[in-house]
Amino acid sequence: MPDNLIVPPPPALHETGRRPARPDLSRPVLVQAAIIVAAFVVGGLVAGLAAATLWTPPTGMVLDGKWYRGLISIDPPVIGQNIDQGVFAATGWFSVCAIVLGLLVGIAAAVWLIRSELVTLAALTVGGAIGGGLMLLVTSLLSPEDPNGLAKGAANGTVIQDSFQLASPWLVLLVPGSAMLALMVIFLMWAPRETAEHLGQPES
């Protein structure tokens, strides 16, 4: 063998067992975020429709060009009990539908879309706010018209339904809030299990 022939050394063991470079996950992460936001958009429309359908609008009567919620008689004028029942019922149904929407999307995102926790959290926050806003928009569009405007020029004793009203517009935040709550619960349940599997220890 000639002296000037250099034979390359064999590769080191740690090099032969080296894993390939980590693939680029930017596109799947963006797809994940788009799926979450789309789920909130569709869910917000459905939940708003459900809240407006489940809610029964209360009625009132017109007296001297003004509408009075809960008025059941004008001769003599008699106000029925629970005149704020419509607002409470609208708030209750809206809250229930908003929480159910947030929990369903939050659980689904935590179970099936866990490629990036931070992206999931951001998508739930933004998408949940959009879903809550769409819920409020749908309930407003499906709500009866403002009875105070309809009462002008209407005859005394005319029965008019109340419009869909919430105790607070901030109830739209129930959607992202419940979604993030579901996300945190799922992550906290899975974190000890993943740690135990990584260390090769049996789960307690």
N, CA and C of each residue as an Amber inpcrd file, in Angstrom:
protein
   612
   0.8600000  -1.1860000   0.0000000   0.0000000   0.0000000   0.0000000
   0.8920000   1.2300000   0.0000000   0.6480000   2.1420000  -0.9130000
   1.4820000   3.3490000  -0.9520000   1.3660000   4.1340000   0.3350000
   2.4800000   4.8150000   0.6710000   2.4680000   5.5880000   1.9070000
   1.5720000   6.8100000   1.8370000   1.3700000   7.3620000   0.6170000
   0.5830000   8.5950000   0.5160000  -0.9060000   8.3350000   0.4330000
  -1.3470000   7.0940000   0.4940000  -2.7790000   6.7920000   0.4340000
  -3.3730000   6.9330000   1.8290000  -4.3300000   7.8160000   1.9490000
  -4.9540000   8.0880000   3.2500000  -6.3260000   7.4150000   3.2870000
  -6.5060000   6.5750000   4.2230000  -7.7900000   5.8830000   4.3890000
  -8.6180000   6.6530000   5.4040000  -9.8190000   7.0870000   5.0330000
 -10.6400000   7.8370000   6.0020000 -11.0080000   6.9680000   7.1720000
 -11.0090000   7.5370000   8.3480000 -11.3530000   6.7560000   9.5400000
 -12.8210000   6.3560000   9.5130000 -13.1480000   5.2870000  10.1790000
 -14.5630000   4.8620000  10.2290000 -15.3840000   5.8840000  10.9950000
 -16.6180000   6.0330000  10.6120000 -17.4600000   7.0150000  11.3180000
 -17.6500000   6.6210000  12.7650000 -17.7360000   7.6350000  13.5790000
 -17.9280000   7.3850000  15.0040000 -19.3130000   6.8050000  15.2510000
 -19.4080000   6.1190000  16.3680000 -20.6820000   5.4880000  16.6880000
 -21.7940000   6.5010000  16.9120000 -21.4280000   7.6310000  17.5330000
 -22.4750000   8.6220000  17.8080000 -22.9430000   9.3040000  16.5330000
 -22.0810000   9.2830000  15.5060000 -22.4890000   9.8870000  14.2460000
 -23.3930000   8.9530000  13.4550000 -23.0970000   7.6360000  13.4960000
 -23.9390000   6.6910000  12.7610000 -25.3390000   6.6250000  13.3430000
 -25.4580000   6.8370000  14.6270000 -26.7790000   6.7940000  15.2400000
 -27.4670000   8.1270000  15.3110000 -26.9100000   9.1340000  14.6630000
 -27.5060000  10.4630000  14.7290000 -28.8150000  10.4960000  13.9570000
 -29.8470000  11.1280000  14.5160000 -31.1430000  11.2200000  13.8750000
 -31.1140000  12.2660000  12.7670000 -31.9510000  12.1050000  11.7780000
 -32.0070000  13.1130000  10.7100000 -32.5250000  14.4420000  11.2450000
 -32.2440000  15.4660000  10.4760000 -32.6710000  16.8060000  10.8950000
 -34.1780000  16.8500000  11.0530000 -34.6520000  17.6540000  12.0170000
 -36.0880000  17.7760000  12.2910000 -36.7780000  18.4580000  11.1200000
 -37.8820000  17.8920000  10.6300000 -38.5470000  18.4930000   9.4780000
 -39.1830000  19.8280000   9.8300000 -39.4320000  20.5950000   8.8070000
 -40.0590000  21.9040000   8.9800000 -41.5360000  21.7020000   9.2670000
 -41.9870000  22.1590000  10.4230000 -43.3710000  21.9590000  10.8430000
 -44.1940000  23.2310000  10.7350000 -43.6940000  24.2370000  10.0350000
 -44.4050000  25.5050000   9.9880000 -45.7480000  25.3720000   9.2940000
 -45.7810000  24.6220000   8.1970000 -47.0520000  24.5030000   7.4800000
 -48.0930000  23.7480000   8.3050000 -47.7780000  22.5580000   8.8780000
 -48.7810000  21.9030000   9.7170000 -49.2450000  22.7660000  10.8820000
 -48.3780000  23.5540000  11.4690000 -48.7820000  24.4110000  12.5760000
 -49.7840000  25.4600000  12.1010000 -49.5210000  26.0440000  10.9450000
 -50.4640000  27.0220000  10.4060000 -51.7800000  26.3650000  10.0380000
 -51.7220000  25.1670000   9.5020000 -52.9550000  24.4390000   9.1960000
 -53.7300000  24.1480000  10.4720000 -52.9880000  23.7850000  11.5150000
 -53.6270000  23.5370000  12.8080000 -54.3660000  24.7710000  13.3050000
 -53.7240000  25.9210000  13.2360000 -54.3650000  27.1580000  13.6800000
 -55.5830000  27.4880000  12.8220000 -55.4760000  27.2570000  11.5230000
 -56.6040000  27.5420000  10.6340000 -57.7870000  26.6300000  10.9390000
 -57.5190000  25.3740000  11.2690000 -58.6040000  24.4440000  11.6050000
 -59.3220000  24.8970000  12.8720000 -58.5600000  25.3220000  13.8640000
 -59.1690000  25.7650000  15.1230000 -60.0400000  26.9970000  14.8990000
 -59.5120000  27.9750000  14.1620000 -60.2920000  29.1850000  13.9030000
 -61.5410000  28.8570000  13.0910000 -61.4040000  27.9790000  12.0940000
 -62.5680000  27.5960000  11.2880000 -63.6160000  26.8880000  12.1380000
 -63.1690000  26.0700000  13.0790000 -64.1100000  25.3890000  13.9660000
 -64.8810000  26.3940000  14.8110000 -64.2000000  27.4350000  15.2680000
 -64.8830000  28.4620000  16.0460000 -65.8550000  29.2660000  15.1840000
 -65.4910000  29.5060000  13.9370000 -66.3950000  30.2620000  13.0490000
 -67.6910000  29.4790000  12.8290000 -67.5540000  28.2050000  12.4500000
 -68.7360000  27.3790000  12.2320000 -69.4990000  27.1710000  13.5350000
 -68.7520000  26.8750000  14.5950000 -69.4080000  26.6620000  15.8830000
 -70.0890000  27.8970000  16.4130000 -69.5040000  29.0750000  16.1840000
 -70.1440000  30.3060000  16.6290000 -71.4730000  30.5480000  15.9400000
 -71.5380000  30.2530000  14.6450000 -72.7990000  30.4030000  13.9200000
 -73.8550000  29.4280000  14.4350000 -73.4320000  28.1810000  14.6490000
 -74.3750000  27.1720000  15.1340000 -74.8160000  27.4770000  16.5640000
 -73.8660000  27.8580000  17.4180000 -74.2100000  28.1490000  18.8100000
 -75.1100000  29.3780000  18.9120000 -74.8640000  30.3980000  18.0850000
 -75.7470000  31.5550000  18.0800000 -77.1500000  31.1940000  17.6460000
 -77.2570000  30.3420000  16.6280000 -78.5730000  29.8840000  16.1830000
 -79.2690000  29.0830000  17.2750000 -78.5040000  28.2470000  17.9820000
 -79.0850000  27.4520000  19.0600000 -79.5790000  28.3370000  20.2000000
 -78.7860000  29.3330000  20.5870000 -79.1950000  30.2210000  21.6810000
 -80.4470000  31.0010000  21.3160000 -80.5200000  31.4960000  20.0740000
 -81.7010000  32.2500000  19.6550000 -82.9270000  31.3640000  19.5450000
 -82.7270000  30.0900000  19.1890000 -83.8610000  29.1730000  19.0520000
 -84.3780000  28.7270000  20.4100000 -83.4760000  28.4500000  21.3370000
 -83.8880000  27.9890000  22.6630000 -84.5220000  29.0930000  23.5000000
 -84.1980000  30.3440000  23.2070000 -84.7250000  31.4680000  23.9790000
 -86.1360000  31.8050000  23.5270000 -87.0130000  32.0120000  24.5000000
 -88.3950000  32.4150000  24.2260000 -88.5310000  33.8990000  24.5360000
 -88.7750000  34.7370000  23.5430000 -88.8500000  36.1780000  23.8010000
 -90.0790000  36.5290000  24.6220000 -89.9080000  37.2970000  25.6790000
 -91.0670000  37.7510000  26.4510000 -91.8340000  38.8220000  25.6800000
 -93.0060000  39.1310000  26.1720000 -93.8620000  40.1000000  25.4960000
 -94.1620000  41.2870000  26.4030000 -94.6730000  42.3120000  25.7950000
 -95.1220000  43.5010000  26.5050000 -96.2040000  44.1810000  25.6900000
 -96.7620000  45.2320000  26.2320000 -97.8460000  45.9340000  25.5630000
 -97.5020000  47.4010000  25.3730000 -98.1590000  47.9830000  24.3830000
 -97.9820000  49.3980000  24.0760000 -99.0370000  50.1990000  24.8380000
 -98.5850000  51.2750000  25.4520000 -99.4810000  52.1830000  26.1550000
 -99.0070000  53.6050000  25.9120000 -99.8590000  54.3750000  25.2270000
 -99.5460000  55.7740000  24.9150000 -98.2250000  55.9060000  24.1450000
 -98.0390000  55.0490000  23.1670000 -96.8690000  55.1480000  22.3080000
 -95.5830000  54.6090000  22.9020000 -95.6550000  53.9890000  24.0590000
 -94.4750000  53.4150000  24.6950000 -94.7080000  51.9370000  24.9700000
 -93.6200000  51.1920000  24.8550000 -93.7040000  49.7540000  25.1000000
 -93.2310000  49.4510000  26.5140000 -94.0030000  48.6210000  27.2250000
 -93.6930000  48.2670000  28.6090000 -93.5140000  46.7550000  28.6910000
 -92.3190000  46.3590000  29.0870000 -92.0160000  44.9300000  29.2260000
 -92.8510000  44.3360000  30.3520000 -93.4720000  43.2000000  30.0720000
 -94.2470000  42.4990000  31.0840000 -95.6450000  43.0290000  31.2900000
 -96.0610000  44.0500000  30.5670000 -97.4110000  44.5970000  30.7080000
 -98.4090000  43.6040000  30.1270000 -99.3660000  43.1730000  30.9360000
-100.3310000  42.1700000  30.5070000-101.7310000  42.7210000  30.4020000
-101.9360000  43.9510000  30.8630000-103.2570000  44.5640000  30.7730000
-103.0800000  46.0790000  30.8290000-103.8990000  46.7780000  30.0470000
-103.8240000  48.2380000  30.0550000-105.0480000  48.8740000  30.7080000
-106.0420000  48.0930000  31.0440000-107.2490000  48.6420000  31.6810000
-107.7340000  47.6940000  32.7710000-107.1660000  47.8400000  33.9730000
-106.1300000  48.7990000  34.3870000-104.7400000  48.2810000  34.0140000
-103.7260000  49.1600000  33.9870000-102.3720000  48.7030000  33.6820000
-101.8640000  47.7310000  34.7420000-101.4500000  46.5630000  34.2930000
-100.9440000  45.5210000  35.1910000 -99.6410000  44.9870000  34.6130000
 -98.6040000  45.0240000  35.4460000 -97.3060000  44.4800000  35.0730000
 -97.1840000  43.0850000  35.6470000 -96.8820000  42.1020000  34.7850000
 -96.6970000  40.7420000  35.2530000 -95.4120000  40.5950000  36.0440000
 -95.2900000  39.5100000  36.7580000 -94.0880000  39.2560000  37.5490000
 -92.9300000  38.8290000  36.6450000 -91.7210000  38.9530000  37.2000000
 -90.5010000  38.5600000  36.4890000 -90.3900000  39.2900000  35.1530000
 -90.4320000  40.6210000  35.2030000 -90.3610000  41.3750000  33.9620000
 -88.9810000  41.3060000  33.3320000 -87.9680000  40.9100000  34.0910000
 -86.6190000  40.7720000  33.5470000 -86.2950000  39.3320000  33.1540000
 -87.3230000  38.4840000  33.0980000 -87.0950000  37.0800000  32.7780000
 -86.4810000  36.9130000  31.3950000 -86.8630000  37.7770000  30.4520000
 -86.3120000  37.6600000  29.1040000 -84.8180000  37.8790000  29.0760000
 -84.3340000  38.8810000  29.8200000 -82.8930000  39.1490000  29.8660000
 -82.1600000  38.0050000  30.5520000 -82.7010000  37.4930000  31.6390000
 -82.0560000  36.3840000  32.3350000 -82.0130000  35.1380000  31.4580000
 -83.1320000  34.8500000  30.7810000 -83.1750000  33.6580000  29.9290000
 -82.2160000  33.7970000  28.7490000 -82.1840000  34.9700000  28.1350000
 -81.2660000  35.1870000  27.0110000 -79.8190000  35.0450000  27.4630000
 -79.5020000  35.6150000  28.6260000 -78.1440000  35.5000000  29.1600000
 -77.7980000  34.0530000  29.4820000 -78.7670000  33.3340000  30.0600000
 -78.5220000  31.9430000  30.4250000 -78.2740000  31.0500000  29.2230000
 -79.1310000  31.1470000  28.2060000 -78.9590000  30.3100000  27.0250000
 -77.6940000  30.6720000  26.2650000 -77.4060000  31.9430000  26.1800000
 -76.1750000  32.3680000  25.5020000 -74.9560000  31.8260000  26.2290000
 -74.9650000  31.8950000  27.5600000 -73.8200000  31.4190000  28.3400000
 -73.6360000  29.9190000  28.1820000 -74.7350000  29.1630000  28.2290000
 -74.6440000  27.7080000  28.0940000 -74.0710000  27.3280000  26.7310000
 -74.6070000  27.9250000  25.6690000 -74.1270000  27.6020000  24.3180000
 -72.6710000  28.0330000  24.1220000 -72.2910000  29.1700000  24.7040000
 -70.9140000  29.6450000  24.5750000 -69.9470000  28.7160000  25.2990000
 -70.3050000  28.2680000  26.4910000 -69.4220000  27.3830000  27.2520000
 -69.2910000  26.0270000  26.5630000 -70.4100000  25.4970000  26.0600000
 -70.3630000  24.2110000  25.3550000 -69.4770000  24.3140000  24.1190000
 -69.6230000  25.3960000  23.3640000 -68.7920000  25.6010000  22.1800000
 -67.3160000  25.6530000  22.5460000 -66.9640000  26.4330000  23.5550000
 -65.5700000  26.5520000  23.9530000 -64.9870000  25.2390000  24.4450000
 -65.7550000  24.4930000  25.2280000 -65.2510000  23.2210000  25.7470000
 -65.0380000  22.2030000  24.6260000 -65.9820000  22.1210000  23.6930000
 -65.8570000  21.1500000  22.6140000 -64.6310000  21.4340000  21.7440000
 -64.4720000  22.6870000  21.3280000 -63.3300000  23.0200000  20.4770000
 -62.0230000  22.9070000  21.2650000 -62.0280000  23.3190000  22.5320000
 -60.8200000  23.2300000  23.3460000 -60.3670000  21.8040000  23.5580000
 -61.3060000  20.8980000  23.8460000 -60.9440000  19.4920000  24.0400000
 -60.4410000  18.8860000  22.7380000 -61.1440000  19.1710000  21.6380000
 -60.7180000  18.6230000  20.3480000 -59.3370000  19.1310000  19.9550000
 -59.0690000  20.4040000  20.1930000 -57.7570000  20.9610000  19.8500000
 -56.6580000  20.3630000  20.7140000 -56.9420000  20.1380000  21.9830000
 -55.9220000  19.5840000  22.8710000 -55.6340000  18.1190000  22.5800000
 -56.6320000  17.3740000  22.0890000 -56.4520000  15.9430000  21.8520000
 -55.8450000  15.6750000  20.4790000 -56.3330000  16.3600000  19.4580000
 -55.9280000  16.0350000  18.0900000 -54.9700000  17.0460000  17.4670000
 -54.9000000  18.2430000  18.0180000 -54.0560000  19.2750000  17.4110000
 -53.0450000  19.7670000  18.4360000 -52.0930000  18.9170000  18.7840000
 -51.1370000  19.2350000  19.8470000 -49.7260000  19.3770000  19.2950000
 -49.5960000  19.7230000  18.0240000 -48.2610000  19.8630000  17.4520000
 -47.4950000  20.9960000  18.1190000 -48.1830000  22.0830000  18.4290000
 -47.5410000  23.2230000  19.0820000 -48.5150000  23.7950000  20.1000000
 -48.1350000  23.7210000  21.3820000 -49.0280000  24.1940000  22.4360000
 -49.2640000  25.6980000  22.3460000 -48.2170000  26.4600000  22.0350000
 -48.3630000  27.9090000  21.9740000 -49.2610000  28.3310000  20.8190000
 -49.1070000  27.6690000  19.6820000 -49.9720000  27.9800000  18.5390000
 -51.4130000  27.6130000  18.8590000 -51.5990000  26.4840000  19.5160000
 -52.9560000  26.0820000  19.8990000 -53.5770000  27.0950000  20.8440000
 -52.8090000  27.5560000  21.8190000 -53.3170000  28.5390000  22.7610000
 -53.6870000  29.8460000  22.0540000 -52.8190000  30.3010000  21.1580000
 -53.1120000  31.5380000  20.4320000 -54.3270000  31.3800000  19.5310000
 -54.4290000  30.2320000  18.8670000 -55.5730000  30.0010000  17.9840000
 -56.8720000  29.9230000  18.7760000 -56.8320000  29.3280000  19.9510000
 -58.0300000  29.2620000  20.7850000 -58.4430000  30.6510000  21.2660000
 -57.4670000  31.4800000  21.5920000 -57.7960000  32.8220000  22.0570000
 -58.4270000  33.6620000  20.9530000 -57.7620000  33.6880000  19.7980000
 -58.2730000  34.4940000  18.6870000 -59.5600000  33.8960000  18.1220000
 -59.5310000  32.5840000  17.8600000 -60.7180000  31.9380000  17.3110000
 -61.8980000  31.9760000  18.2600000 -61.6430000  31.8290000  19.5660000
 -62.7340000  31.8970000  20.5270000 -63.3890000  33.2670000  20.5700000
 -62.5750000  34.3240000  20.4840000 -63.1390000  35.6740000  20.4480000
 -63.9850000  35.8740000  19.1890000 -63.5170000  35.3290000  18.0640000
 -64.2970000  35.4280000  16.8350000 -65.6010000  34.6450000  16.9590000
 -65.5160000  33.4430000  17.5280000 -66.7210000  32.6420000  17.7100000
 -67.7370000  33.3110000  18.6130000 -67.2650000  33.9190000  19.7070000
 -68.1840000  34.6290000  20.5900000 -68.8260000  35.8280000  19.9140000
 -68.0360000  36.5510000  19.1180000 -68.5980000  37.6710000  18.3880000
 -69.6340000  37.2380000  17.3730000 -69.3910000  36.1080000  16.7010000
 -70.3700000  35.5980000  15.7410000 -71.6410000  35.1460000  16.4460000
 -71.4980000  34.5780000  17.6220000 -72.6860000  34.2090000  18.3880000
 -73.5490000  35.4290000  18.6740000 -72.9150000  36.4960000  19.1360000
 -73.6530000  37.7120000  19.4380000 -74.2960000  38.2950000  18.1810000
 -73.5900000  38.2250000  17.0590000 -74.1390000  38.7430000  15.8060000
 -75.3550000  37.9390000  15.3630000 -75.2640000  36.6070000  15.4510000
 -76.3770000  35.7610000  15.0160000 -77.6020000  35.9830000  15.8950000
 -77.4080000  36.0390000  17.1900000 -78.5470000  36.2610000  18.0840000
 -79.1780000  37.6310000  17.8520000 -78.3590000  38.6090000  17.5020000
 -78.9110000  39.9400000  17.2200000 -79.7070000  39.9420000  15.9220000
 -79.2160000  39.2210000  14.9160000 -79.9160000  39.1800000  13.6370000
 -81.2280000  38.4030000  13.7300000 -81.2400000  37.3460000  14.5500000
 -82.4550000  36.5390000  14.6950000 -83.3980000  37.0800000  15.7590000
 -82.9950000  38.1050000  16.4620000 -83.8240000  38.6790000  17.5200000
 -84.9630000  39.5100000  16.9300000 -86.0990000  39.5600000  17.6090000
 -87.1490000  40.4970000  17.1910000 -86.6340000  41.9380000  17.2270000
 -87.2910000  42.8010000  16.4890000 -86.8730000  44.1960000  16.4370000
 -87.0550000  44.8770000  17.7890000 -86.3980000  46.0180000  17.9250000
 -86.4960000  46.7860000  19.1650000 -87.9510000  47.1810000  19.4070000
 -88.5450000  46.7120000  20.4940000 -89.9610000  47.0120000  20.7190000
 -90.2290000  48.4910000  20.9640000 -89.2380000  49.2230000  21.4620000
 -89.4510000  50.6500000  21.7020000 -89.6530000  51.4100000  20.3970000
 -88.9660000  50.9890000  19.3480000 -89.1730000  51.6290000  18.0590000
 -90.4950000  51.2440000  17.4350000 -90.8920000  49.9690000  17.6050000
 -92.1640000  49.5250000  17.0460000 -93.3590000  50.1160000  17.7860000
 -93.1500000  50.5020000  19.0450000 -94.2820000  51.0090000  19.8300000
 -94.7400000  52.3940000  19.3770000 -93.8710000  53.1270000  18.7250000
 -94.2510000  54.4620000  18.2700000 -95.2870000  54.3670000  17.1600000
 -96.4150000  54.9350000  17.4150000 -97.5020000  54.9020000  16.4380000
 -98.3810000  53.6830000  16.5430000 -98.0370000  52.7030000  17.4010000
 -98.8630000  51.5100000  17.5640000-100.0290000  51.7930000  18.4970000
-101.1080000  51.0640000  18.3250000-102.3010000  51.2560000  19.1450000
-102.0760000  50.7340000  20.5530000-102.7890000  51.3110000  21.5010000
-102.7110000  50.8400000  22.8790000-103.1530000  49.3850000  22.9670000
-102.4110000  48.6220000  23.7460000-102.7290000  47.2090000  23.9190000
-102.0630000  46.2960000  22.9070000-101.2960000  46.8530000  21.9690000
-100.6030000  46.0170000  20.9960000 -99.5050000  45.2080000  21.6890000
 -99.5220000  43.9060000  21.4590000 -98.5300000  43.0170000  22.0770000
 -97.3050000  42.9360000  21.1560000 -96.1280000  43.2160000  21.7090000
 -94.8760000  43.1970000  20.9570000 -93.8590000  42.3770000  21.7380000
 -93.1100000  41.5600000  21.0130000 -92.0690000  40.7490000  21.6510000
 -90.8380000  41.5820000  21.9710000 -90.1490000  41.1690000  23.0130000
 -88.9120000  41.8380000  23.4080000 -87.7690000  41.3570000  22.5240000
 -86.7050000  42.1380000  22.4470000 -85.5260000  41.7710000  21.6670000
 -84.5530000  40.9780000  22.5390000 -83.6200000  40.2810000  21.8720000
 -82.6230000  39.4710000  22.5640000 -81.5960000  40.4000000  23.2030000
 -81.5040000  40.3520000  24.5190000 -80.5830000  41.2180000  25.2390000
 -79.7890000  40.3920000  26.2370000 -78.5070000  40.7300000  26.3760000
 -77.6380000  40.0710000  27.3320000 -77.3770000  40.9880000  28.5180000
 -77.0980000  40.3610000  29.6540000 -76.7690000  41.1470000  30.8350000
 -75.4760000  41.9230000  30.6360000 -74.5640000  41.3990000  29.8250000
 -73.2970000  42.0710000  29.5440000 -72.7580000  41.5630000  28.2120000
 -72.2570000  42.4540000  27.3620000 -71.6610000  41.9930000  26.0940000
 -70.3630000  41.2240000  26.2960000 -69.7690000  41.3340000  27.4790000
 -68.5180000  40.6180000  27.7450000 -68.7340000  39.1230000  27.8770000
 -69.9780000  38.6710000  27.8100000 -70.2340000  37.2360000  27.8610000
 -69.6550000  36.5040000  26.6550000 -69.3120000  37.2400000  25.6040000
 -68.6840000  36.5940000  24.4420000 -67.3420000  35.9770000  24.8140000
 -66.7270000  36.4570000  25.8970000 -65.4300000  35.9120000  26.3240000
 -65.5660000  34.5450000  26.9820000 -66.8070000  34.0930000  27.2040000
 -66.9840000  32.7400000  27.7310000 -66.4890000  31.6890000  26.7480000
 -66.5480000  31.9910000  25.4730000 -66.1010000  31.0180000  24.4670000
 -64.5940000  30.7760000  24.5700000 -63.7450000  31.8050000  24.4270000
 -62.3090000  31.5270000  24.5660000 -61.9160000  31.1190000  25.9770000
 -62.6380000  31.6250000  26.9870000 -62.2960000  31.2560000  28.3580000
 -62.5100000  29.7760000  28.6250000 -63.6520000  29.2460000  28.2230000
 -63.9120000  27.8180000  28.4340000 -63.0120000  26.9600000  27.5660000
 -62.6520000  27.4430000  26.3720000 -61.7420000  26.6780000  25.5110000
 -60.3610000  26.5730000  26.1370000 -59.8440000  27.6700000  26.6770000
 -58.5330000  27.6270000  27.3140000 -58.5600000  26.8020000  28.5880000
 -59.6930000  26.8180000  29.3080000 -59.8060000  25.9780000  30.4950000
 -59.7130000  24.5020000  30.1280000 -60.4320000  24.1070000  29.0780000
 -60.3520000  22.7130000  28.6260000 -58.9460000  22.3630000  28.1770000
 -58.2900000  23.2800000  27.4900000 -56.9260000  23.0400000  27.0170000
 -55.9680000  22.8180000  28.1840000 -56.0600000  23.6560000  29.2010000
 -55.1610000  23.5210000  30.3480000 -55.4080000  22.2280000  31.1050000
 -56.6740000  21.8390000  31.2460000 -56.9790000  20.6000000  31.9630000
 -56.4120000  19.3960000  31.2190000 -56.5930000  19.3620000  29.8950000
 -56.0680000  18.2450000  29.1110000 -54.5480000  18.2030000  29.1760000
 -53.9000000  19.3540000  29.0420000 -52.4390000  19.3880000  29.0930000
 -51.9230000  18.9550000  30.4600000 -52.5810000  19.3790000  31.5230000
 -52.1520000  18.9810000  32.8640000 -52.3500000  17.4920000  33.0910000
 -53.3640000  16.9140000  32.4690000 -53.5900000  15.4710000  32.6070000
 -52.5570000  14.6770000  31.8220000 -52.1220000  15.1940000  30.6910000
 -51.1840000  14.4590000  29.8500000 -49.7230000  14.6850000  30.2340000
 -49.4190000  15.8160000  30.8550000 -48.0170000  16.1340000  31.1570000
 -47.3650000  15.0900000  32.0610000 -47.9790000  14.6790000  33.1920000
 -47.3210000  13.6530000  34.0210000 -47.1420000  12.3390000  33.2760000
 -48.1040000  11.9650000  32.4150000 -48.0040000  10.7110000  31.6750000
 -46.8540000  10.7490000  30.6810000 -46.7190000  11.8730000  29.9750000
 -45.6330000  11.9840000  29.0110000 -44.2740000  11.9950000  29.7060000
 -44.1980000  12.6340000  30.8760000 -42.9420000  12.6570000  31.6320000
 -42.5630000  11.2620000  32.0930000 -43.5330000  10.4870000  32.5710000
 -43.2570000   9.1370000  33.0340000 -42.8200000   8.2460000  31.8830000
 -43.4600000   8.3900000  30.7130000 -43.0560000   7.5910000  29.5640000
 -41.6580000   7.9640000  29.0840000 -41.3300000   9.2340000  29.1610000
 -40.0040000   9.6750000  28.7280000 -38.9120000   9.1390000  29.6290000
 -39.1850000   9.0480000  30.9250000 -38.1900000   8.5450000  31.8800000
 -38.2100000   7.0400000  31.9870000 -39.2110000   6.4040000  31.3520000
 -39.2900000   4.9540000  31.4250000 -39.8050000   4.4580000  32.7530000
 -40.5410000   5.2910000  33.4810000 -41.0700000   4.9350000  34.7790000
 -42.5390000   4.6160000  34.6330000 -43.0710000   3.7280000  35.4480000
 -44.4990000   3.4200000  35.3740000 -45.3070000   4.6100000  35.8740000
 -46.4450000   4.7930000  35.2460000 -47.3120000   5.9300000  35.6220000
 -47.9500000   5.6600000  36.9580000 -47.9310000   6.6120000  37.8300000
 -48.4930000   6.4230000  39.1790000 -49.9950000   6.5640000  39.1440000
